[in-house]
Amino acid sequence: MPETVRETVEKLRAKILYHAKKYYVEDAPEISDYDYDMMYAELLRLEAEHPELDDPASPTHRVGGKPLEKFGKVTHAVQMNSLSDVFSFAELEEFLDRVRETVEHPLYSVEPKIDGLSVSLRYENGVFTQGATRGDGFVGEDVTQNLKTVFSIPLKLPEPLNLTVRGEVYMPRANFERLNASREQAGQSLFANPRNAAAGSLRQLDPAVTAERRLDIFVFNFQEGHLWADGHEPTSHTETLNRLRELGFHVLEETTVAESADAIEAHIRKLGDLRDTLAYDIDGVVVKIDRLADRRTLGEGTNTPRWAAAYKFPPEQKQTKLEDISIAVGRTGVLTPTAVLSPVRLAGTTVSRATLHNAEFIREKDIRIGDVVTVQKAGDIIPEVVRSHPELRAGELPAYRMPERCPSCGEPVFYDADEGAATRCTNSKCPAQLSRGIEHFASKDAMDIEGMGPQIVEALLAGGLIADAADLYRLRAGELAELDRMGEKSAANLIAAIERSRNAGLERLIYALGIRNVGEVAAAQLAQHFGTLEACMSATTEELCALPDFGEITAACVVNFFTHPQNIDLCRRLTEAGLLTTPVRLPQSDRLAGLTFVLTGTLPTMSRDEASELIKNAGGKVSGSVSSRTSYVVAGDAAGSKLTKARALNIPVIDEDELKRMVESSFTEKSL
């Protein structure tokens, strides 16, 4: 008897799901890509011809969503708390002592802390219906369509269960390396680490882009509902993990149950030793009470459970050889030494270069070419040399000396002891300074000329098409199309981006000029106070020093910049090119006047740029770093070192909702 279309569709779905798991989850494909694609195409055809057979759990729904305009809000049925961090075994012992004061003979689940993005997954009648980011713990973003592209998330469970689970979305190291290699080839900016790549990929409005990034997930907590159809209630966390594994979820294997502090610490050390060999990044180890009844006894704190703590690994350090020291010339003429290293795996990426800051740093650390050096990533992002090891030198190595001439233009350099021990080239025509200056001018936080990367800038300068930033506004698509690897469409897109930048506004224009010591906050102050580029150019040192947070050094840099003839000419030509030389908009209220905010983590419903605009429109300022002058830190999901510093300085920490309340209602600091 010939099988029905329904039977054919169900068999195709089962085969595709099996082979997708083999390929995407187990990395052990059994058929060719061509055979898989043919099966997938056949399923698409049959589902299109028979819409009555549509099933939300079909593999064709993995990347079936249309691009979104924005993510919707999701209120979590169970609050997604963060964990309290401990940074030493002594602090971990304190946590264990507090537990033992309440619970007799506790058992602990000790498991790797995945360095990713926390999400919740909801299933109704066994079908995956909604996925959301953690957000502020109460409200997150609806990223269901993007989570459907993660092949290790089952779209349908083997039983019709209603439940919610929590997991950590991450990018496997191999996929991260592949992604950055392709971005580098395309001239795009690189992701700093797998966690940043995973977070950026999960928040793409187009699910097809997320699918290309090949994210993965580990499910680590049962949140609510029923894990068994017969109503069985689990008694331990370990039992829930075993059941989640049975239901098809991707669950960590490197987990153990421990009774004593010694056993916990031994497993933490074991995971630390395994860190380099894992296919994914971990930044610590989570210690949880295993028995669920004991968890209920301990209860929840305001923002963190009392039954769990996260032991955070110290920054990972490795030894490698310093092969050479290269010199880069920045847009302000500063010569920055960079260590060229024998490649070493560090905090999730292969590191071959690290910052050496300046000549004074090299002298103090006695760093010499040929040395064995210890490197780490500051904040797990920026590689830096921690120390050299003179005791490991094979013979005498000469002390390093900074070059006496600029490696870009050949002009003499001078040592600027007044500004952070900088070695500086003062030739305003220096090619490296010119190139870096134009790159800065076009950067996202400045004029935001999309597509104007370093390679394009170098090609424009080499071809004689531009000599400074003002020349960008005289370019024509035909000229650009003749550049290597440009093409007519790319040229047209770049011209359109340049045209859009004419209306970026005075705040961005001042920042784009690259005045020393003038960042985004200072540029916004200048724009709002003086109102026009001409007024900024005429400002006196006394007028500038009267601005909040403006000191004599910054004021002198502004005055000095606008006294140089080439800078005056540049501003004149930018004005003649039709650039907007007044603020885009004035603050709509003064509710946040006098307050400085720092943003950290992923906010539930707003991007960083949107939150910044909200603050500025209410008269507040946005800073990129936390200091004693910070008024509030706005923290979202996976807030990092800025949140830690804010707590250390006793700076108030608020969430997105509190920020909106401050903007929308009458507000005084005393009311918080």
C-alpha angles and dihedrals in degrees: 000000000000114000119248124247088253091056091048091050093048092049091049091050092050092049093047092048090050095049093041089056090048091051105036103029107026097029088222108113117192099189135040123267088246093057091047092049091050092053091047092049091050091052091049090052095050093046090050091050093045109036089169087073094059113135125184088218093058114121088236087072090064090091102011102114124104120234112279128226091218141338119268125229124259123196108212116236087212119033111251100222124193121231130252110247128227121191103192141032088251091059090045089054089054090055091049091049091054090051093050090053088067107023127051117222096351122197120216134208108216114197140161116270105230114219099227144087122302118232140170123227121203125200127192118192087347095305123117104243107162142014126186140179119244094249109169092339093262102053127026139168124276104242097159096131092050093047089054087067090063102094095202090063106089112229089201130025122220089245130044095250131158110218147128124223134183127224145161119249112211142164115241113237094244091053090047092054090047092049095049092046091055092045091050090051089051092050093247127140115269126239113248096224141343093270093057089046092051093048092048092046095049091052095054111126090216111067090202089066091050090050091056090056093061100218124189136201142211115206109214109165139044106219109181145329127051129315093189127049091219092060096253111166117216119231100201141036089237090057090053091050092051090050093048088053090052090052091057102262121142103248128180116259098194092079129117138181115234135185103192139048089242092055091047093050091046091056091046089054090047092053090046090055091047093049096099094047097053121101090227137045123260124186098188147332127277118220112199134175104252103204110076093211089058089052091055090050092053093043131186132306124217095278105356135047117251090219099065142046135182118228105209119211116234114245108295113247129196136180121232140150124275101226098179146334117242125195124222123191114218130210092266092050097256114148109223120195117219127194115235104209139189099257114267132178109244132168094337102319140071108255121204100154133044136178121260094183102210146331093280091055091052092049095047093050092041090229115179133179108263094031126133104240136186115233134188138169115255104229087355088285116073117053113227137172110246101184145337125236109226089174089067096052115124097220132324117330121194119246113255120251125193114242117269092216131048110262090217104048104010094234120137117270129211135214110246103202091173093065112052097299091293125174107215141192110214098192104118089198093056107137094220092052091047093050094046091045093055091045088054091046090055097041123121096256091046121042092336098222100176113218096022096119130158094272093053092047091051091048092049092050094044091049092051092240093126137021098180142358095281090062089065088076092057095055121117128207092240092059092049094047090063092062118102114274093000110107130181097282094049090046092052091049092051093049089050090052091050090050091051090052091063087079097046091112138230096290093060093039093056091048090046092056088071099228109181114259092007111118130171095284094049091045091053091050091052092048095048095044101044099029099205137052090238091056091049090052091053097045117126127223090250093053092048095048088055090065117097113269092003112131131187093265094055092043091051091050091054094047092045092050093054094048094063111097094221091054092047089050091048091053091047092052093046089053092048089050088065101254116161105254098182128072115283089230140348120237110281092216141003097229092119096034112143094018127113121206133195120202122212135169129009114310119219100241109003136065119229090257092052092049091048091052091049091054095044093048088056092052098260130127129236121214130188096219138046118243139151087275093060111112099194139359114217106210129194136170116327094007109184140192094336090063091048091051092047091055091047090053093043091240113161113258118208136175132231094271092053090049090053091049090052091052098042102043139045105283141190126171090240091061092067 
